[in-house]
Amino acid sequence: MKIGIIGSGVVAQTLGSRLLGQGNDLMLGTRDPNKLDDKKMFGATLREWKSQTDGQAQNAKVGTFKG
């Protein structure tokens, strides 16, 4: 299933990891996808999160709200 989550903070990262683990394709929506190294409050940076997806990074994408 293809799933999009509006947001990229700790809640989105937690839900996203679980959804990826179930074999879904996932996109996290963020204001600026060029800021992959910005810390997300209590969550990881988006680059760290993608690297921690246990080999499922090809199913994980980060995009803007526009597209």
mmJSON file of the N, C-alpha and C atoms, coordinates in Angstrom:
{"data_MODEL":{"atom_site":{
"group_PDB":["ATOM","ATOM","ATOM","ATOM","ATOM","ATOM","ATOM","ATOM","ATOM","ATOM","ATOM","ATOM","ATOM","ATOM","ATOM","ATOM","ATOM","ATOM","ATOM","ATOM","ATOM","ATOM","ATOM","ATOM","ATOM","ATOM","ATOM","ATOM","ATOM","ATOM","ATOM","ATOM","ATOM","ATOM","ATOM","ATOM","ATOM","ATOM","ATOM","ATOM","ATOM","ATOM","ATOM","ATOM","ATOM","ATOM","ATOM","ATOM","ATOM","ATOM","ATOM","ATOM","ATOM","ATOM","ATOM","ATOM","ATOM","ATOM","ATOM","ATOM","ATOM","ATOM","ATOM","ATOM","ATOM","ATOM","ATOM","ATOM","ATOM","ATOM","ATOM","ATOM","ATOM","ATOM","ATOM","ATOM","ATOM","ATOM","ATOM","ATOM","ATOM","ATOM","ATOM","ATOM","ATOM","ATOM","ATOM","ATOM","ATOM","ATOM","ATOM","ATOM","ATOM","ATOM","ATOM","ATOM","ATOM","ATOM","ATOM","ATOM","ATOM","ATOM","ATOM","ATOM","ATOM","ATOM","ATOM","ATOM","ATOM","ATOM","ATOM","ATOM","ATOM","ATOM","ATOM","ATOM","ATOM","ATOM","ATOM","ATOM","ATOM","ATOM","ATOM","ATOM","ATOM","ATOM","ATOM","ATOM","ATOM","ATOM","ATOM","ATOM","ATOM","ATOM","ATOM","ATOM","ATOM","ATOM","ATOM","ATOM","ATOM","ATOM","ATOM","ATOM","ATOM","ATOM","ATOM","ATOM","ATOM","ATOM","ATOM","ATOM","ATOM","ATOM","ATOM","ATOM","ATOM","ATOM","ATOM","ATOM","ATOM","ATOM","ATOM","ATOM","ATOM","ATOM","ATOM","ATOM","ATOM","ATOM","ATOM","ATOM","ATOM","ATOM","ATOM","ATOM","ATOM","ATOM","ATOM","ATOM","ATOM","ATOM","ATOM","ATOM","ATOM","ATOM","ATOM","ATOM","ATOM","ATOM","ATOM","ATOM","ATOM","ATOM","ATOM","ATOM","ATOM","ATOM","ATOM","ATOM","ATOM"],
"id":[1,2,3,4,5,6,7,8,9,10,11,12,13,14,15,16,17,18,19,20,21,22,23,24,25,26,27,28,29,30,31,32,33,34,35,36,37,38,39,40,41,42,43,44,45,46,47,48,49,50,51,52,53,54,55,56,57,58,59,60,61,62,63,64,65,66,67,68,69,70,71,72,73,74,75,76,77,78,79,80,81,82,83,84,85,86,87,88,89,90,91,92,93,94,95,96,97,98,99,100,101,102,103,104,105,106,107,108,109,110,111,112,113,114,115,116,117,118,119,120,121,122,123,124,125,126,127,128,129,130,131,132,133,134,135,136,137,138,139,140,141,142,143,144,145,146,147,148,149,150,151,152,153,154,155,156,157,158,159,160,161,162,163,164,165,166,167,168,169,170,171,172,173,174,175,176,177,178,179,180,181,182,183,184,185,186,187,188,189,190,191,192,193,194,195,196,197,198,199,200,201],
"type_symbol":["N","C","C","N","C","C","N","C","C","N","C","C","N","C","C","N","C","C","N","C","C","N","C","C","N","C","C","N","C","C","N","C","C","N","C","C","N","C","C","N","C","C","N","C","C","N","C","C","N","C","C","N","C","C","N","C","C","N","C","C","N","C","C","N","C","C","N","C","C","N","C","C","N","C","C","N","C","C","N","C","C","N","C","C","N","C","C","N","C","C","N","C","C","N","C","C","N","C","C","N","C","C","N","C","C","N","C","C","N","C","C","N","C","C","N","C","C","N","C","C","N","C","C","N","C","C","N","C","C","N","C","C","N","C","C","N","C","C","N","C","C","N","C","C","N","C","C","N","C","C","N","C","C","N","C","C","N","C","C","N","C","C","N","C","C","N","C","C","N","C","C","N","C","C","N","C","C","N","C","C","N","C","C","N","C","C","N","C","C","N","C","C","N","C","C","N","C","C","N","C","C"],
"label_atom_id":["N","CA","C","N","CA","C","N","CA","C","N","CA","C","N","CA","C","N","CA","C","N","CA","C","N","CA","C","N","CA","C","N","CA","C","N","CA","C","N","CA","C","N","CA","C","N","CA","C","N","CA","C","N","CA","C","N","CA","C","N","CA","C","N","CA","C","N","CA","C","N","CA","C","N","CA","C","N","CA","C","N","CA","C","N","CA","C","N","CA","C","N","CA","C","N","CA","C","N","CA","C","N","CA","C","N","CA","C","N","CA","C","N","CA","C","N","CA","C","N","CA","C","N","CA","C","N","CA","C","N","CA","C","N","CA","C","N","CA","C","N","CA","C","N","CA","C","N","CA","C","N","CA","C","N","CA","C","N","CA","C","N","CA","C","N","CA","C","N","CA","C","N","CA","C","N","CA","C","N","CA","C","N","CA","C","N","CA","C","N","CA","C","N","CA","C","N","CA","C","N","CA","C","N","CA","C","N","CA","C","N","CA","C","N","CA","C","N","CA","C","N","CA","C","N","CA","C","N","CA","C","N","CA","C"],
"label_alt_id":[null,null,null,null,null,null,null,null,null,null,null,null,null,null,null,null,null,null,null,null,null,null,null,null,null,null,null,null,null,null,null,null,null,null,null,null,null,null,null,null,null,null,null,null,null,null,null,null,null,null,null,null,null,null,null,null,null,null,null,null,null,null,null,null,null,null,null,null,null,null,null,null,null,null,null,null,null,null,null,null,null,null,null,null,null,null,null,null,null,null,null,null,null,null,null,null,null,null,null,null,null,null,null,null,null,null,null,null,null,null,null,null,null,null,null,null,null,null,null,null,null,null,null,null,null,null,null,null,null,null,null,null,null,null,null,null,null,null,null,null,null,null,null,null,null,null,null,null,null,null,null,null,null,null,null,null,null,null,null,null,null,null,null,null,null,null,null,null,null,null,null,null,null,null,null,null,null,null,null,null,null,null,null,null,null,null,null,null,null,null,null,null,null,null,null,null,null,null,null,null,null],
"label_comp_id":["MET","MET","MET","LYS","LYS","LYS","ILE","ILE","ILE","GLY","GLY","GLY","ILE","ILE","ILE","ILE","ILE","ILE","GLY","GLY","GLY","SER","SER","SER","GLY","GLY","GLY","VAL","VAL","VAL","VAL","VAL","VAL","ALA","ALA","ALA","GLN","GLN","GLN","THR","THR","THR","LEU","LEU","LEU","GLY","GLY","GLY","SER","SER","SER","ARG","ARG","ARG","LEU","LEU","LEU","LEU","LEU","LEU","GLY","GLY","GLY","GLN","GLN","GLN","GLY","GLY","GLY","ASN","ASN","ASN","ASP","ASP","ASP","LEU","LEU","LEU","MET","MET","MET","LEU","LEU","LEU","GLY","GLY","GLY","THR","THR","THR","ARG","ARG","ARG","ASP","ASP","ASP","PRO","PRO","PRO","ASN","ASN","ASN","LYS","LYS","LYS","LEU","LEU","LEU","ASP","ASP","ASP","ASP","ASP","ASP","LYS","LYS","LYS","LYS","LYS","LYS","MET","MET","MET","PHE","PHE","PHE","GLY","GLY","GLY","ALA","ALA","ALA","THR","THR","THR","LEU","LEU","LEU","ARG","ARG","ARG","GLU","GLU","GLU","TRP","TRP","TRP","LYS","LYS","LYS","SER","SER","SER","GLN","GLN","GLN","THR","THR","THR","ASP","ASP","ASP","GLY","GLY","GLY","GLN","GLN","GLN","ALA","ALA","ALA","GLN","GLN","GLN","ASN","ASN","ASN","ALA","ALA","ALA","LYS","LYS","LYS","VAL","VAL","VAL","GLY","GLY","GLY","THR","THR","THR","PHE","PHE","PHE","LYS","LYS","LYS","GLY","GLY","GLY"],
"label_asym_id":["A","A","A","A","A","A","A","A","A","A","A","A","A","A","A","A","A","A","A","A","A","A","A","A","A","A","A","A","A","A","A","A","A","A","A","A","A","A","A","A","A","A","A","A","A","A","A","A","A","A","A","A","A","A","A","A","A","A","A","A","A","A","A","A","A","A","A","A","A","A","A","A","A","A","A","A","A","A","A","A","A","A","A","A","A","A","A","A","A","A","A","A","A","A","A","A","A","A","A","A","A","A","A","A","A","A","A","A","A","A","A","A","A","A","A","A","A","A","A","A","A","A","A","A","A","A","A","A","A","A","A","A","A","A","A","A","A","A","A","A","A","A","A","A","A","A","A","A","A","A","A","A","A","A","A","A","A","A","A","A","A","A","A","A","A","A","A","A","A","A","A","A","A","A","A","A","A","A","A","A","A","A","A","A","A","A","A","A","A","A","A","A","A","A","A","A","A","A","A","A","A"],
"label_entity_id":["1","1","1","1","1","1","1","1","1","1","1","1","1","1","1","1","1","1","1","1","1","1","1","1","1","1","1","1","1","1","1","1","1","1","1","1","1","1","1","1","1","1","1","1","1","1","1","1","1","1","1","1","1","1","1","1","1","1","1","1","1","1","1","1","1","1","1","1","1","1","1","1","1","1","1","1","1","1","1","1","1","1","1","1","1","1","1","1","1","1","1","1","1","1","1","1","1","1","1","1","1","1","1","1","1","1","1","1","1","1","1","1","1","1","1","1","1","1","1","1","1","1","1","1","1","1","1","1","1","1","1","1","1","1","1","1","1","1","1","1","1","1","1","1","1","1","1","1","1","1","1","1","1","1","1","1","1","1","1","1","1","1","1","1","1","1","1","1","1","1","1","1","1","1","1","1","1","1","1","1","1","1","1","1","1","1","1","1","1","1","1","1","1","1","1","1","1","1","1","1","1"],
"label_seq_id":[1,1,1,2,2,2,3,3,3,4,4,4,5,5,5,6,6,6,7,7,7,8,8,8,9,9,9,10,10,10,11,11,11,12,12,12,13,13,13,14,14,14,15,15,15,16,16,16,17,17,17,18,18,18,19,19,19,20,20,20,21,21,21,22,22,22,23,23,23,24,24,24,25,25,25,26,26,26,27,27,27,28,28,28,29,29,29,30,30,30,31,31,31,32,32,32,33,33,33,34,34,34,35,35,35,36,36,36,37,37,37,38,38,38,39,39,39,40,40,40,41,41,41,42,42,42,43,43,43,44,44,44,45,45,45,46,46,46,47,47,47,48,48,48,49,49,49,50,50,50,51,51,51,52,52,52,53,53,53,54,54,54,55,55,55,56,56,56,57,57,57,58,58,58,59,59,59,60,60,60,61,61,61,62,62,62,63,63,63,64,64,64,65,65,65,66,66,66,67,67,67],
"pdbx_PDB_ins_code":[null,null,null,null,null,null,null,null,null,null,null,null,null,null,null,null,null,null,null,null,null,null,null,null,null,null,null,null,null,null,null,null,null,null,null,null,null,null,null,null,null,null,null,null,null,null,null,null,null,null,null,null,null,null,null,null,null,null,null,null,null,null,null,null,null,null,null,null,null,null,null,null,null,null,null,null,null,null,null,null,null,null,null,null,null,null,null,null,null,null,null,null,null,null,null,null,null,null,null,null,null,null,null,null,null,null,null,null,null,null,null,null,null,null,null,null,null,null,null,null,null,null,null,null,null,null,null,null,null,null,null,null,null,null,null,null,null,null,null,null,null,null,null,null,null,null,null,null,null,null,null,null,null,null,null,null,null,null,null,null,null,null,null,null,null,null,null,null,null,null,null,null,null,null,null,null,null,null,null,null,null,null,null,null,null,null,null,null,null,null,null,null,null,null,null,null,null,null,null,null,null],
"Cartn_x":[0.843,0.0,0.897,0.478,1.202,0.566,1.383,0.885,1.698,1.02,1.683,1.336,2.329,2.129,2.539,1.626,1.953,2.678,3.939,4.785,5.986,7.026,8.247,8.91,8.143,8.675,8.687,8.793,8.959,7.745,6.539,5.349,5.324,5.57,5.598,6.697,7.855,8.957,8.612,7.973,7.598,6.547,5.489,4.461,5.048,5.88,6.483,7.338,8.117,8.959,8.105,7.026,6.124,5.451,5.0,4.354,5.329,6.568,7.58,7.84,7.856,8.069,6.979,5.812,4.709,4.704,5.742,5.882,5.215,4.819,4.17,5.198,4.803,5.59,5.155,6.113,5.806,6.477,5.744,6.337,6.003,7.039,6.853,6.852,5.863,5.78,6.451,7.318,8.038,8.056,8.259,8.29,9.48,10.626,11.839,12.622,12.48,13.177,14.69,15.175,16.62,17.278,16.474,17.003,16.95,17.554,17.539,18.341,19.231,20.1,19.641,18.476,17.946,17.309,17.617,17.046,15.559,14.763,13.313,12.894,13.073,12.73,13.291,12.436,12.885,13.209,12.891,13.137,14.518,14.815,16.093,16.02,17.161,17.115,16.511,16.016,15.403,16.421,17.658,18.707,18.971,19.025,19.207,18.034,16.826,15.635,15.65,15.977,16.017,17.069,18.198,19.249,18.874,17.926,17.514,16.297,15.905,14.696,14.974,16.07,16.379,16.292,16.993,17.049,15.803,14.881,13.657,13.661,14.845,14.945,14.432,14.462,13.95,12.441,11.752,10.31,9.968,10.985,10.778,11.225,10.337,10.66,10.309,10.969,10.675,10.35,9.226,8.823,8.176,7.776,7.119,5.613,4.905,3.45,2.887,3.649,3.199,3.234,4.186,4.262,5.092],
"Cartn_y":[-1.164,0.0,1.238,2.284,3.55,4.474,4.974,5.795,7.081,8.199,9.476,10.002,10.541,11.138,12.603,13.488,14.908,15.193,15.491,15.735,14.811,15.181,14.377,14.329,14.637,14.623,13.223,13.165,11.887,10.973,11.513,10.677,10.107,10.941,10.473,9.442,9.657,8.706,7.369,7.398,6.17,5.4,6.089,5.442,4.946,5.772,5.412,4.162,4.037,2.849,1.593,1.698,0.551,0.189,1.201,0.955,0.364,0.834,0.257,-1.199,-1.498,-2.865,-3.814,-3.272,-4.082,-4.179,-3.608,-3.73,-2.642,-1.545,-0.444,0.501,1.23,2.34,3.579,4.433,5.539,6.821,7.932,9.245,10.121,10.733,11.722,13.095,13.909,15.264,16.243,17.071,18.064,19.392,20.463,21.779,21.915,21.378,21.536,20.232,19.428,18.147,18.287,19.491,19.707,19.768,19.841,19.926,18.551,17.561,16.2,16.05,16.993,16.88,17.732,18.361,19.13,18.188,18.39,17.568,17.848,16.81,16.924,16.75,17.779,17.748,16.478,15.556,14.333,13.231,13.429,12.412,12.559,11.663,11.688,12.695,12.999,13.757,12.828,13.381,12.54,11.604,12.061,11.196,10.018,10.274,9.189,8.223,8.758,7.918,6.992,7.563,6.726,5.636,5.928,4.915,3.844,4.116,3.164,2.337,2.39,1.689,0.239,-0.328,-1.749,-2.229,-1.557,-1.999,-1.676,-0.919,-0.588,0.865,1.46,2.871,3.115,2.09,2.279,2.496,2.08,2.274,3.548,4.224,5.433,6.65,7.638,8.855,10.057,11.162,12.423,13.42,14.102,15.079,16.286,17.229,18.431,18.222,19.128,19.068,19.285,19.961,20.239,19.009,18.112,16.995,15.931],
"Cartn_z":[0.0,0.0,0.0,-0.672,-0.674,0.346,1.273,2.372,2.449,2.682,2.901,4.282,4.967,6.286,6.186,6.566,6.581,7.88,7.776,8.935,8.894,9.617,9.61,10.982,12.014,13.38,13.97,15.28,15.97,15.784,15.776,15.59,14.178,13.185,11.801,11.591,12.187,12.052,12.694,13.851,14.546,13.753,13.337,12.521,11.205,10.596,9.317,9.408,10.452,10.629,10.728,11.467,11.626,10.295,9.572,8.284,7.268,7.276,6.398,6.75,8.043,8.506,8.046,7.726,7.23,5.708,5.074,3.626,2.808,3.43,2.711,2.103,1.065,0.537,1.299,1.661,2.541,2.086,2.191,1.979,3.173,3.749,4.809,4.164,4.499,3.972,4.912,4.367,5.16,4.414,5.122,4.471,3.535,3.941,3.137,3.112,2.049,1.988,1.844,1.6,1.515,2.889,3.939,5.301,5.975,5.348,5.877,7.158,7.43,8.599,9.781,9.673,10.802,11.814,13.071,14.144,14.263,14.456,14.567,16.018,16.828,18.254,18.909,19.33,19.995,19.003,17.726,16.707,16.103,15.208,14.504,13.357,12.746,11.501,10.458,9.379,8.348,7.705,7.584,7.024,7.967,9.273,10.255,10.218,10.135,10.107,8.896,7.716,6.515,6.628,7.272,7.408,8.431,9.309,10.339,9.935,8.675,8.25,7.872,8.324,8.167,6.72,5.824,4.437,3.629,4.188,3.476,2.997,2.936,2.552,1.138,0.269,-1.085,-1.073,-0.019,0.111,0.879,1.414,2.213,1.417,1.309,0.594,1.468,1.181,1.855,0.761,0.889,-0.115,0.52,-0.321,0.172,0.166,0.78,0.801,-0.608,-1.453,-2.811,-3.698,-3.464,-4.4,-3.905],
"occupancy":[1.0,1.0,1.0,1.0,1.0,1.0,1.0,1.0,1.0,1.0,1.0,1.0,1.0,1.0,1.0,1.0,1.0,1.0,1.0,1.0,1.0,1.0,1.0,1.0,1.0,1.0,1.0,1.0,1.0,1.0,1.0,1.0,1.0,1.0,1.0,1.0,1.0,1.0,1.0,1.0,1.0,1.0,1.0,1.0,1.0,1.0,1.0,1.0,1.0,1.0,1.0,1.0,1.0,1.0,1.0,1.0,1.0,1.0,1.0,1.0,1.0,1.0,1.0,1.0,1.0,1.0,1.0,1.0,1.0,1.0,1.0,1.0,1.0,1.0,1.0,1.0,1.0,1.0,1.0,1.0,1.0,1.0,1.0,1.0,1.0,1.0,1.0,1.0,1.0,1.0,1.0,1.0,1.0,1.0,1.0,1.0,1.0,1.0,1.0,1.0,1.0,1.0,1.0,1.0,1.0,1.0,1.0,1.0,1.0,1.0,1.0,1.0,1.0,1.0,1.0,1.0,1.0,1.0,1.0,1.0,1.0,1.0,1.0,1.0,1.0,1.0,1.0,1.0,1.0,1.0,1.0,1.0,1.0,1.0,1.0,1.0,1.0,1.0,1.0,1.0,1.0,1.0,1.0,1.0,1.0,1.0,1.0,1.0,1.0,1.0,1.0,1.0,1.0,1.0,1.0,1.0,1.0,1.0,1.0,1.0,1.0,1.0,1.0,1.0,1.0,1.0,1.0,1.0,1.0,1.0,1.0,1.0,1.0,1.0,1.0,1.0,1.0,1.0,1.0,1.0,1.0,1.0,1.0,1.0,1.0,1.0,1.0,1.0,1.0,1.0,1.0,1.0,1.0,1.0,1.0,1.0,1.0,1.0,1.0,1.0,1.0],
"B_iso_or_equiv":[0.0,0.0,0.0,0.0,0.0,0.0,0.0,0.0,0.0,0.0,0.0,0.0,0.0,0.0,0.0,0.0,0.0,0.0,0.0,0.0,0.0,0.0,0.0,0.0,0.0,0.0,0.0,0.0,0.0,0.0,0.0,0.0,0.0,0.0,0.0,0.0,0.0,0.0,0.0,0.0,0.0,0.0,0.0,0.0,0.0,0.0,0.0,0.0,0.0,0.0,0.0,0.0,0.0,0.0,0.0,0.0,0.0,0.0,0.0,0.0,0.0,0.0,0.0,0.0,0.0,0.0,0.0,0.0,0.0,0.0,0.0,0.0,0.0,0.0,0.0,0.0,0.0,0.0,0.0,0.0,0.0,0.0,0.0,0.0,0.0,0.0,0.0,0.0,0.0,0.0,0.0,0.0,0.0,0.0,0.0,0.0,0.0,0.0,0.0,0.0,0.0,0.0,0.0,0.0,0.0,0.0,0.0,0.0,0.0,0.0,0.0,0.0,0.0,0.0,0.0,0.0,0.0,0.0,0.0,0.0,0.0,0.0,0.0,0.0,0.0,0.0,0.0,0.0,0.0,0.0,0.0,0.0,0.0,0.0,0.0,0.0,0.0,0.0,0.0,0.0,0.0,0.0,0.0,0.0,0.0,0.0,0.0,0.0,0.0,0.0,0.0,0.0,0.0,0.0,0.0,0.0,0.0,0.0,0.0,0.0,0.0,0.0,0.0,0.0,0.0,0.0,0.0,0.0,0.0,0.0,0.0,0.0,0.0,0.0,0.0,0.0,0.0,0.0,0.0,0.0,0.0,0.0,0.0,0.0,0.0,0.0,0.0,0.0,0.0,0.0,0.0,0.0,0.0,0.0,0.0,0.0,0.0,0.0,0.0,0.0,0.0],
"pdbx_formal_charge":[null,null,null,null,null,null,null,null,null,null,null,null,null,null,null,null,null,null,null,null,null,null,null,null,null,null,null,null,null,null,null,null,null,null,null,null,null,null,null,null,null,null,null,null,null,null,null,null,null,null,null,null,null,null,null,null,null,null,null,null,null,null,null,null,null,null,null,null,null,null,null,null,null,null,null,null,null,null,null,null,null,null,null,null,null,null,null,null,null,null,null,null,null,null,null,null,null,null,null,null,null,null,null,null,null,null,null,null,null,null,null,null,null,null,null,null,null,null,null,null,null,null,null,null,null,null,null,null,null,null,null,null,null,null,null,null,null,null,null,null,null,null,null,null,null,null,null,null,null,null,null,null,null,null,null,null,null,null,null,null,null,null,null,null,null,null,null,null,null,null,null,null,null,null,null,null,null,null,null,null,null,null,null,null,null,null,null,null,null,null,null,null,null,null,null,null,null,null,null,null,null],
"auth_seq_id":[1,1,1,2,2,2,3,3,3,4,4,4,5,5,5,6,6,6,7,7,7,8,8,8,9,9,9,10,10,10,11,11,11,12,12,12,13,13,13,14,14,14,15,15,15,16,16,16,17,17,17,18,18,18,19,19,19,20,20,20,21,21,21,22,22,22,23,23,23,24,24,24,25,25,25,26,26,26,27,27,27,28,28,28,29,29,29,30,30,30,31,31,31,32,32,32,33,33,33,34,34,34,35,35,35,36,36,36,37,37,37,38,38,38,39,39,39,40,40,40,41,41,41,42,42,42,43,43,43,44,44,44,45,45,45,46,46,46,47,47,47,48,48,48,49,49,49,50,50,50,51,51,51,52,52,52,53,53,53,54,54,54,55,55,55,56,56,56,57,57,57,58,58,58,59,59,59,60,60,60,61,61,61,62,62,62,63,63,63,64,64,64,65,65,65,66,66,66,67,67,67],
"auth_comp_id":["MET","MET","MET","LYS","LYS","LYS","ILE","ILE","ILE","GLY","GLY","GLY","ILE","ILE","ILE","ILE","ILE","ILE","GLY","GLY","GLY","SER","SER","SER","GLY","GLY","GLY","VAL","VAL","VAL","VAL","VAL","VAL","ALA","ALA","ALA","GLN","GLN","GLN","THR","THR","THR","LEU","LEU","LEU","GLY","GLY","GLY","SER","SER","SER","ARG","ARG","ARG","LEU","LEU","LEU","LEU","LEU","LEU","GLY","GLY","GLY","GLN","GLN","GLN","GLY","GLY","GLY","ASN","ASN","ASN","ASP","ASP","ASP","LEU","LEU","LEU","MET","MET","MET","LEU","LEU","LEU","GLY","GLY","GLY","THR","THR","THR","ARG","ARG","ARG","ASP","ASP","ASP","PRO","PRO","PRO","ASN","ASN","ASN","LYS","LYS","LYS","LEU","LEU","LEU","ASP","ASP","ASP","ASP","ASP","ASP","LYS","LYS","LYS","LYS","LYS","LYS","MET","MET","MET","PHE","PHE","PHE","GLY","GLY","GLY","ALA","ALA","ALA","THR","THR","THR","LEU","LEU","LEU","ARG","ARG","ARG","GLU","GLU","GLU","TRP","TRP","TRP","LYS","LYS","LYS","SER","SER","SER","GLN","GLN","GLN","THR","THR","THR","ASP","ASP","ASP","GLY","GLY","GLY","GLN","GLN","GLN","ALA","ALA","ALA","GLN","GLN","GLN","ASN","ASN","ASN","ALA","ALA","ALA","LYS","LYS","LYS","VAL","VAL","VAL","GLY","GLY","GLY","THR","THR","THR","PHE","PHE","PHE","LYS","LYS","LYS","GLY","GLY","GLY"],
"auth_asym_id":["A","A","A","A","A","A","A","A","A","A","A","A","A","A","A","A","A","A","A","A","A","A","A","A","A","A","A","A","A","A","A","A","A","A","A","A","A","A","A","A","A","A","A","A","A","A","A","A","A","A","A","A","A","A","A","A","A","A","A","A","A","A","A","A","A","A","A","A","A","A","A","A","A","A","A","A","A","A","A","A","A","A","A","A","A","A","A","A","A","A","A","A","A","A","A","A","A","A","A","A","A","A","A","A","A","A","A","A","A","A","A","A","A","A","A","A","A","A","A","A","A","A","A","A","A","A","A","A","A","A","A","A","A","A","A","A","A","A","A","A","A","A","A","A","A","A","A","A","A","A","A","A","A","A","A","A","A","A","A","A","A","A","A","A","A","A","A","A","A","A","A","A","A","A","A","A","A","A","A","A","A","A","A","A","A","A","A","A","A","A","A","A","A","A","A","A","A","A","A","A","A"],
"auth_atom_id":["N","CA","C","N","CA","C","N","CA","C","N","CA","C","N","CA","C","N","CA","C","N","CA","C","N","CA","C","N","CA","C","N","CA","C","N","CA","C","N","CA","C","N","CA","C","N","CA","C","N","CA","C","N","CA","C","N","CA","C","N","CA","C","N","CA","C","N","CA","C","N","CA","C","N","CA","C","N","CA","C","N","CA","C","N","CA","C","N","CA","C","N","CA","C","N","CA","C","N","CA","C","N","CA","C","N","CA","C","N","CA","C","N","CA","C","N","CA","C","N","CA","C","N","CA","C","N","CA","C","N","CA","C","N","CA","C","N","CA","C","N","CA","C","N","CA","C","N","CA","C","N","CA","C","N","CA","C","N","CA","C","N","CA","C","N","CA","C","N","CA","C","N","CA","C","N","CA","C","N","CA","C","N","CA","C","N","CA","C","N","CA","C","N","CA","C","N","CA","C","N","CA","C","N","CA","C","N","CA","C","N","CA","C","N","CA","C","N","CA","C","N","CA","C","N","CA","C","N","CA","C","N","CA","C"],
"pdbx_PDB_model_num":[1,1,1,1,1,1,1,1,1,1,1,1,1,1,1,1,1,1,1,1,1,1,1,1,1,1,1,1,1,1,1,1,1,1,1,1,1,1,1,1,1,1,1,1,1,1,1,1,1,1,1,1,1,1,1,1,1,1,1,1,1,1,1,1,1,1,1,1,1,1,1,1,1,1,1,1,1,1,1,1,1,1,1,1,1,1,1,1,1,1,1,1,1,1,1,1,1,1,1,1,1,1,1,1,1,1,1,1,1,1,1,1,1,1,1,1,1,1,1,1,1,1,1,1,1,1,1,1,1,1,1,1,1,1,1,1,1,1,1,1,1,1,1,1,1,1,1,1,1,1,1,1,1,1,1,1,1,1,1,1,1,1,1,1,1,1,1,1,1,1,1,1,1,1,1,1,1,1,1,1,1,1,1,1,1,1,1,1,1,1,1,1,1,1,1,1,1,1,1,1,1]
}}}
